[in-house]
Amino acid sequence: MSTKKMKIMMPCEEANHVCDKTQYKEATLWEKIILNIHLIYCRACRKYSKNNSKLTKKIKEAKVECLEKKCKESMKKELTDAINQHTN
C-alpha cells in the first residue's frame, strides 16, 4: 500500500503541465480533478488553460497538409548532399 498523501494543492508549473497533458488526452482523472481545483483559485493558470484551448481549436481548424514520407526523405537527402558539397 502506498504511503503517499493525496495531494490536493499543486504549484502553477505542475498545473500548466497537467493542462498540456489534458490537451493531448494524456492526463489521468485525478490530475484533471486537481487541475480544476487549482483553476478555481488561480487566475494565471485559468488564462493559460483558456489560451491552450484556443490554440488546440485553431490547430484542428487549420487543415494543414503534411508532406508524404518519400517527399520528406528526398528533401532530407538533397539537403544533406548540399551540406556535404558546401563543407568539402
OpenMM code with the backbone's topology and positions (N, CA, C; nanometers):
from openmm import Vec3, app, unit

residues = "MET SER THR LYS LYS MET LYS ILE MET MET PRO CYS GLU GLU ALA ASN HIS VAL CYS ASP LYS THR GLN TYR LYS GLU ALA THR LEU TRP GLU LYS ILE ILE LEU ASN ILE HIS LEU ILE TYR CYS ARG ALA CYS ARG LYS TYR SER LYS ASN ASN SER LYS LEU THR LYS LYS ILE LYS GLU ALA LYS VAL GLU CYS LEU GLU LYS LYS CYS LYS GLU SER MET LYS LYS GLU LEU THR ASP ALA ILE ASN GLN HIS THR ASN".split()
positions = [
    Vec3(0.0839, -0.1172, 0.0000),
    Vec3(0.0000, 0.0000, 0.0000),
    Vec3(0.0886, 0.1236, 0.0000),
    Vec3(0.0517, 0.2236, -0.0767),
    Vec3(0.1302, 0.3462, -0.0873),
    Vec3(0.1062, 0.4340, 0.0352),
    Vec3(0.2135, 0.4948, 0.0838),
    Vec3(0.2010, 0.5830, 0.1990),
    Vec3(0.1960, 0.7286, 0.1555),
    Vec3(0.1833, 0.7521, 0.0249),
    Vec3(0.1746, 0.8891, -0.0255),
    Vec3(0.0443, 0.9525, 0.0201),
    Vec3(0.0514, 1.0794, 0.0593),
    Vec3(-0.0702, 1.1517, 0.0914),
    Vec3(-0.1324, 1.1998, -0.0393),
    Vec3(-0.2631, 1.2057, -0.0417),
    Vec3(-0.3290, 1.2584, -0.1608),
    Vec3(-0.3053, 1.4088, -0.1642),
    Vec3(-0.2462, 1.4525, -0.2727),
    Vec3(-0.2080, 1.5919, -0.2877),
    Vec3(-0.3214, 1.6668, -0.3562),
    Vec3(-0.3780, 1.7654, -0.2884),
    Vec3(-0.4875, 1.8406, -0.3472),
    Vec3(-0.4376, 1.9728, -0.4052),
    Vec3(-0.3371, 2.0316, -0.3475),
    Vec3(-0.2817, 2.1567, -0.3991),
    Vec3(-0.1678, 2.1240, -0.4942),
    Vec3(-0.1571, 2.2030, -0.6011),
    Vec3(-0.0468, 2.1832, -0.6949),
    Vec3(0.0108, 2.3184, -0.7327),
    Vec3(0.1425, 2.3240, -0.7545),
    Vec3(0.2032, 2.4503, -0.7977),
    Vec3(0.1624, 2.4817, -0.9420),
    Vec3(0.1723, 2.6080, -0.9793),
    Vec3(0.1312, 2.6514, -1.1127),
    Vec3(0.2068, 2.5783, -1.2232),
    Vec3(0.3346, 2.5539, -1.2038),
    Vec3(0.4141, 2.4848, -1.3055),
    Vec3(0.3554, 2.3466, -1.3342),
    Vec3(0.3189, 2.2761, -1.2290),
    Vec3(0.2594, 2.1434, -1.2460),
    Vec3(0.1198, 2.1543, -1.3085),
    Vec3(0.0451, 2.2562, -1.2688),
    Vec3(-0.0883, 2.2773, -1.3251),
    Vec3(-0.0791, 2.3001, -1.4760),
    Vec3(0.0181, 2.3781, -1.5177),
    Vec3(0.0359, 2.4023, -1.6608),
    Vec3(0.0739, 2.2740, -1.7341),
    Vec3(0.1559, 2.1916, -1.6705),
    Vec3(0.1948, 2.0634, -1.7307),
    Vec3(0.0728, 1.9721, -1.7454),
    Vec3(-0.0096, 1.9666, -1.6438),
    Vec3(-0.1309, 1.8836, -1.6491),
    Vec3(-0.2270, 1.9402, -1.7535),
    Vec3(-0.2329, 2.0710, -1.7654),
    Vec3(-0.3158, 2.1344, -1.8677),
    Vec3(-0.2708, 2.0885, -2.0067),
    Vec3(-0.1400, 2.0868, -2.0281),
    Vec3(-0.0852, 2.0393, -2.1560),
    Vec3(-0.1194, 1.8919, -2.1785),
    Vec3(-0.1052, 1.8106, -2.0729),
    Vec3(-0.1372, 1.6684, -2.0848),
    Vec3(-0.2851, 1.6490, -2.1170),
    Vec3(-0.3693, 1.7305, -2.0572),
    Vec3(-0.5129, 1.7230, -2.0825),
    Vec3(-0.5429, 1.7535, -2.2285),
    Vec3(-0.4712, 1.8515, -2.2831),
    Vec3(-0.4892, 1.8902, -2.4231),
    Vec3(-0.4663, 1.7711, -2.5159),
    Vec3(-0.3706, 1.6855, -2.4814),
    Vec3(-0.3376, 1.5693, -2.5645),
    Vec3(-0.4002, 1.4403, -2.5114),
    Vec3(-0.4970, 1.4555, -2.4214),
    Vec3(-0.5704, 1.3419, -2.3628),
    Vec3(-0.4779, 1.2413, -2.2940),
    Vec3(-0.3788, 1.2932, -2.2221),
    Vec3(-0.2836, 1.2078, -2.1511),
    Vec3(-0.2957, 1.2206, -1.9993),
    Vec3(-0.3782, 1.3110, -1.9514),
    Vec3(-0.3911, 1.3330, -1.8073),
    Vec3(-0.4852, 1.2302, -1.7454),
    Vec3(-0.4536, 1.1912, -1.6227),
    Vec3(-0.5405, 1.0978, -1.5507),
    Vec3(-0.6613, 1.1738, -1.4957),
    Vec3(-0.7618, 1.0995, -1.4545),
    Vec3(-0.8805, 1.1611, -1.3955),
    Vec3(-0.8421, 1.2425, -1.2718),
    Vec3(-0.7563, 1.1868, -1.1873),
    Vec3(-0.7139, 1.2567, -1.0656),
    Vec3(-0.6421, 1.3873, -1.1000),
    Vec3(-0.5550, 1.3841, -1.1996),
    Vec3(-0.4844, 1.5067, -1.2403),
    Vec3(-0.5840, 1.6126, -1.2877),
    Vec3(-0.6860, 1.5704, -1.3612),
    Vec3(-0.7865, 1.6655, -1.4100),
    Vec3(-0.8655, 1.7260, -1.2949),
    Vec3(-0.8970, 1.6437, -1.1954),
    Vec3(-0.9709, 1.6931, -1.0783),
    Vec3(-0.8886, 1.7971, -1.0042),
    Vec3(-0.7620, 1.7634, -0.9769),
    Vec3(-0.6748, 1.8561, -0.9039),
    Vec3(-0.6517, 1.9839, -0.9856),
    Vec3(-0.6369, 1.9696, -1.1178),
    Vec3(-0.6203, 2.0867, -1.2044),
    Vec3(-0.7421, 2.1777, -1.1927),
    Vec3(-0.8614, 2.1202, -1.1974),
    Vec3(-0.9824, 2.2033, -1.1877),
    Vec3(-0.9934, 2.2736, -1.0538),
    Vec3(-0.9510, 2.2087, -0.9479),
    Vec3(-0.9481, 2.2747, -0.8163),
    Vec3(-0.8501, 2.3917, -0.8215),
    Vec3(-0.7327, 2.3689, -0.8813),
    Vec3(-0.6312, 2.4744, -0.8931),
    Vec3(-0.6853, 2.5923, -0.9750),
    Vec3(-0.7574, 2.5618, -1.0824),
    Vec3(-0.8085, 2.6681, -1.1699),
    Vec3(-0.9141, 2.7550, -1.1011),
    Vec3(-0.9781, 2.7013, -0.9982),
    Vec3(-1.0778, 2.7793, -0.9249),
    Vec3(-1.0141, 2.9025, -0.8607),
    Vec3(-0.8939, 2.8864, -0.8067),
    Vec3(-0.8316, 2.9969, -0.7338),
    Vec3(-0.7130, 3.0613, -0.8058),
    Vec3(-0.6732, 3.0143, -0.9208),
    Vec3(-0.5542, 3.0698, -0.9876),
    Vec3(-0.5903, 3.1323, -1.1222),
    Vec3(-0.5950, 3.2623, -1.1255),
    Vec3(-0.6318, 3.3355, -1.2467),
    Vec3(-0.5296, 3.3143, -1.3588),
    Vec3(-0.4017, 3.3123, -1.3272),
    Vec3(-0.2973, 3.2960, -1.4289),
    Vec3(-0.3095, 3.1606, -1.4994),
    Vec3(-0.3342, 3.0564, -1.4235),
    Vec3(-0.3480, 2.9230, -1.4835),
    Vec3(-0.4786, 2.9087, -1.5605),
    Vec3(-0.5845, 2.9792, -1.5155),
    Vec3(-0.7087, 2.9787, -1.5927),
    Vec3(-0.6838, 3.0406, -1.7303),
    Vec3(-0.6065, 3.1493, -1.7317),
    Vec3(-0.5739, 3.2146, -1.8588),
    Vec3(-0.4887, 3.1213, -1.9456),
    Vec3(-0.3906, 3.0540, -1.8864),
    Vec3(-0.3065, 2.9588, -1.9596),
    Vec3(-0.3937, 2.8491, -2.0201),
    Vec3(-0.4849, 2.7957, -1.9409),
    Vec3(-0.5733, 2.6884, -1.9863),
    Vec3(-0.6636, 2.7365, -2.0995),
    Vec3(-0.7152, 2.8563, -2.0873),
    Vec3(-0.8016, 2.9137, -2.1907),
    Vec3(-0.7235, 2.9312, -2.3212),
    Vec3(-0.6013, 2.9841, -2.3110),
    Vec3(-0.5182, 3.0023, -2.4301),
    Vec3(-0.4808, 2.8680, -2.4927),
    Vec3(-0.4558, 2.7678, -2.4099),
    Vec3(-0.4250, 2.6336, -2.4583),
    Vec3(-0.5426, 2.5777, -2.5383),
    Vec3(-0.6621, 2.5982, -2.4883),
    Vec3(-0.7821, 2.5515, -2.5573),
    Vec3(-0.7998, 2.6212, -2.6916),
    Vec3(-0.7749, 2.7518, -2.6933),
    Vec3(-0.7847, 2.8277, -2.8187),
    Vec3(-0.6833, 2.7763, -2.9204),
    Vec3(-0.5614, 2.7523, -2.8749),
    Vec3(-0.4559, 2.7027, -2.9637),
    Vec3(-0.4935, 2.5664, -3.0218),
    Vec3(-0.5426, 2.4774, -2.9383),
    Vec3(-0.5832, 2.3450, -2.9841),
    Vec3(-0.6927, 2.3565, -3.0896),
    Vec3(-0.7898, 2.4424, -3.0648),
    Vec3(-0.9008, 2.4613, -3.1589),
    Vec3(-0.8486, 2.5137, -3.2929),
    Vec3(-0.7598, 2.6118, -3.2894),
    Vec3(-0.7053, 2.6699, -3.4129),
    Vec3(-0.6231, 2.5679, -3.4914),
    Vec3(-0.5485, 2.4864, -3.4222),
    Vec3(-0.4671, 2.3842, -3.4897),
    Vec3(-0.5583, 2.2833, -3.5590),
    Vec3(-0.6660, 2.2444, -3.4926),
    Vec3(-0.7598, 2.1491, -3.5532),
    Vec3(-0.8304, 2.2095, -3.6746),
    Vec3(-0.8570, 2.3405, -3.6701),
    Vec3(-0.9243, 2.4085, -3.7806),
    Vec3(-0.8315, 2.4368, -3.8979),
    Vec3(-0.7016, 2.4301, -3.8767),
    Vec3(-0.6042, 2.4734, -3.9767),
    Vec3(-0.6034, 2.3884, -4.1033),
    Vec3(-0.6403, 2.2633, -4.0942),
    Vec3(-0.6403, 2.1731, -4.2093),
    Vec3(-0.5051, 2.1737, -4.2811),
    Vec3(-0.4005, 2.1589, -4.2041),
    Vec3(-0.2647, 2.1565, -4.2569),
    Vec3(-0.2399, 2.0211, -4.3225),
    Vec3(-0.1822, 2.0240, -4.4405),
    Vec3(-0.1487, 1.9001, -4.5099),
    Vec3(0.0014, 1.8768, -4.4973),
    Vec3(0.0379, 1.7578, -4.4572),
    Vec3(0.1785, 1.7228, -4.4391),
    Vec3(0.2340, 1.6591, -4.5661),
    Vec3(0.3644, 1.6714, -4.5820),
    Vec3(0.4314, 1.6071, -4.6950),
    Vec3(0.4320, 1.4563, -4.6761),
    Vec3(0.4330, 1.3851, -4.7872),
    Vec3(0.4435, 1.2401, -4.7800),
    Vec3(0.5844, 1.2029, -4.7357),
    Vec3(0.5981, 1.0844, -4.6794),
    Vec3(0.7259, 1.0380, -4.6260),
    Vec3(0.8344, 1.0377, -4.7332),
    Vec3(0.8019, 0.9920, -4.8544),
    Vec3(0.9009, 0.9871, -4.9636),
    Vec3(0.9518, 1.1268, -4.9978),
    Vec3(0.8615, 1.2229, -4.9993),
    Vec3(0.8996, 1.3610, -5.0302),
    Vec3(0.9927, 1.4160, -4.9214),
    Vec3(0.9606, 1.3880, -4.7951),
    Vec3(1.0453, 1.4332, -4.6840),
    Vec3(1.1854, 1.3719, -4.6940),
    Vec3(1.1892, 1.2421, -4.7228),
    Vec3(1.3185, 1.1733, -4.7333),
    Vec3(1.4005, 1.2301, -4.8488),
    Vec3(1.3348, 1.2609, -4.9608),
    Vec3(1.4031, 1.3191, -5.0765),
    Vec3(1.4611, 1.4563, -5.0413),
    Vec3(1.3813, 1.5375, -4.9727),
    Vec3(1.4280, 1.6708, -4.9321),
    Vec3(1.5465, 1.6594, -4.8358),
    Vec3(1.5372, 1.5644, -4.7437),
    Vec3(1.6450, 1.5442, -4.6462),
    Vec3(1.7739, 1.5041, -4.7178),
    Vec3(1.7628, 1.4137, -4.8157),
    Vec3(1.8805, 1.3701, -4.8915),
    Vec3(1.9413, 1.4877, -4.9689),
    Vec3(1.8561, 1.5667, -5.0347),
    Vec3(1.9042, 1.6830, -5.1092),
    Vec3(1.9752, 1.7817, -5.0166),
    Vec3(1.9210, 1.8044, -4.8982),
    Vec3(1.9814, 1.8961, -4.8017),
    Vec3(2.1152, 1.8423, -4.7533),
    Vec3(2.1195, 1.7135, -4.7226),
    Vec3(2.2440, 1.6507, -4.6774),
    Vec3(2.3508, 1.6601, -4.7872),
    Vec3(2.3109, 1.6313, -4.9113),
    Vec3(2.4050, 1.6424, -5.0237),
    Vec3(2.4568, 1.7850, -5.0392),
    Vec3(2.3677, 1.8819, -5.0295),
    Vec3(2.4076, 2.0227, -5.0427),
    Vec3(2.5036, 2.0628, -4.9314),
    Vec3(2.4769, 2.0174, -4.8099),
    Vec3(2.5646, 2.0499, -4.6958),
    Vec3(2.7018, 1.9857, -4.7184),
    Vec3(2.7016, 1.8605, -4.7622),
    Vec3(2.8284, 1.7916, -4.7874),
    Vec3(2.9084, 1.8609, -4.8977),
    Vec3(2.8446, 1.9054, -5.0022),
    Vec3(2.9141, 1.9759, -5.1111),
    Vec3(2.9708, 2.1081, -5.0615),
    Vec3(2.8974, 2.1755, -4.9774),
    Vec3(2.9400, 2.3056, -4.9260),
    Vec3(3.0575, 2.2926, -4.8292),
    Vec3(3.0576, 2.1868, -4.7498),
    Vec3(3.1654, 2.1702, -4.6498),
    Vec3(3.2915, 2.1097, -4.7086),
    Vec3(3.2844, 2.0496, -4.8260),
    Vec3(3.4038, 1.9889, -4.8887),
    Vec3(3.4751, 2.0845, -4.9788),
] * unit.nanometer
topology = app.Topology()
chain = topology.addChain("A")
for resn in residues:
    res = topology.addResidue(resn, chain)
    for name in ("N", "CA", "C"):
        topology.addAtom(name, app.Element.getBySymbol(name[0]), res)
